[in-house]
Each structure stands twice: as structure tokens, then as C-alpha cells.
Amino acid sequence: MTNPAERLVGLLDLEKIEVDIFSGRSPQESIQRVFGGQVAGQALVAAGRTTAGDRPVHSLHAYFLRPGRPGVPIVYQVERIRDGRSFTTRRVTAVQQGRTIFNLTASFHKPEVGAFEHQLPPAREVPHPESLPTLAEEIREHLGQLPEQLERMARRQPFDIRYVDRLRWNTEEIAGSDPRSAVWMRAVGSLGDDPLVHTCALTYASDMTLLDAVRVPVEPLWGPRNFDMASLDHAMWFHRPFRADEWFLYEQESPIATGGLGLARGRVYDLEGRLLVSVVQEGLFRALQ
């Protein structure tokens, strides 16, 4: 049996069915809709497969238009917008059962030496990831054991996730919390050496915890939910090369939530504190009836 990291690489390995048209698997899961990070990661693979491969991904901007159905293949249609001297641009439309569920525009940039450099450091000092419990360990500590559904999810999870701040389980523990969260993450096994795979894997991971920052002041992150939430759009800027199977710190904050919408932004750092990726996403939040 392959490990979860190998399954993630397989999930990102699209089938070419025609010029600039690819098919991606959508595993049958016990969830109502396809995970947004999967669709974004696969769409970025499709875009990258139509380039020469000598230009890393510079940025992506995407919209989640309809929920995808688990177990049903997704077709990715790529439009070659521009092949310039320094930048390559692709537009990708994801179609499932004849309906557009997602679109993405990706920019690829030829590496060059900049005239200057600067970056903001991480917002605070955080513990080393190896000193923190895994997500499964935290849940087991609180509940005594993992519920069967969470046990199955933990076995399939392609990323090791470790929350910098211990999980809070009731409304008393979240009282006065700022809309911020931070996690350490890395793939649970090797992802190989293709830079595009690492970029697409981190794109997959970037959708896993980002909207936590919106929820932190309102409800515990684990346990029964009072809100249904869905990603609406997603943007990323890739600043430096990285490996998604090495530890990265994902700082997340929500500057505003209003009108049923919550905005979240994230910064991804490596162990040395180098800023690797910037992320922004808006989500829809509706109270459960």
C-alpha cells in the first residue's frame, strides 16, 4: 500500500487526453464535495504541463465556482494566454459532468536577479515543529481516542499538521482570541524532485487550514460546527524555491469577517524564517440551521 504522500503525488499526476486537456482523479471520500486544494493543485499541474518547464510558478488566482463531486473525474482545459520573454500565462477551466466548477489563471516567471530584496519576518517566535504534538495526538489526548472517521482521515492525510497554539475545545477557551492561527506542515513522505509537484502539493495544503483564522474567535476548531463554510477564491504568490516535504510554518490571520464572508491571508516560511509563499483567500460562512 502506498503512503499518503505517494497517493498525493499520484493524485497530481494527471492523464493527458488531448492537446491541452487533462483528466484528474477525484477519490471517493466520505465528504459532500471535493476538497478545494485538490482541484487547485491539479489545475496548476495542468497549467504547468503546457509550459517548457524552465519557468517556476510565480502566482495563481482562482475561483471556486461550484462544489465538485467526489468519485467523479475532473477535466482540466488549458488556454495558452501568453508566452513572453519572461512570463508565461495560462488559464485553466475545471469541468465535471459538463459543468464548470473552478477556474484558475497561473503565471510562470523566468528566474532573474532582483535589484534589491526585503521581507517581513515571522510574526512571533514559535516552537520547533518536532516539539509539538501531531494533530492526531492532540485529539487523542482530549478524547481518549480518535473517532473512527477521524482515524481513517488521519491514515490518508498527506500532510503532518502541528498547531503552534494548542487546540481549544470550548467557548471559554476561545474567549478573547484574535483571528490568528499558525501551523507547521510537511508532507508525510518524499514527494520526489520535480519542483512543480512541490508547488502543487503546497497549493493543495494551503487550503487545509487557512480559514481557521476566521473561525478562531467564534468557535473551537474541532468538534461540532455551527457554520457551514466554503472557499470562494484563492490567490498565491511563490517567492522562493521550496520543498513541501520539509517543514514549513503557515501563519494565518483574518483581517475582517462581515456579511457572511471571511477574508484570510497566510504567509509560509521555512525553518530559517525565509518567506516562501503568500496566500489570500475568502470564504463563505453560513450558520447551520
Secondary structure, 3 states (H helix, E strand, C coil): CCCHHHHHHHHCCCEEEECCEEEECCCCCCCCCCCHHHHHHHHHHHHHCCCCCCCCEEEEEEEECCCCCCCCCEEEEEEEEEECCCEEEEEEEEEECCEEEEEEEEEEECCCCCCCCCCCCCCCCCCCHHHCCCHHHHHHHHHCCCCHHHHHHHHHCCEEEEECCCCCCCHHHHCCCCCEEEEEEEECCCCCCCHHHHHHHHHHHHCCCCCHHHHCCCCCCCCCCCEEEEEEEEEEEECCCCCCCCCEEEEEEEEEEECCEEEEEEEEEECCCCEEEEEEEEEEEEECC
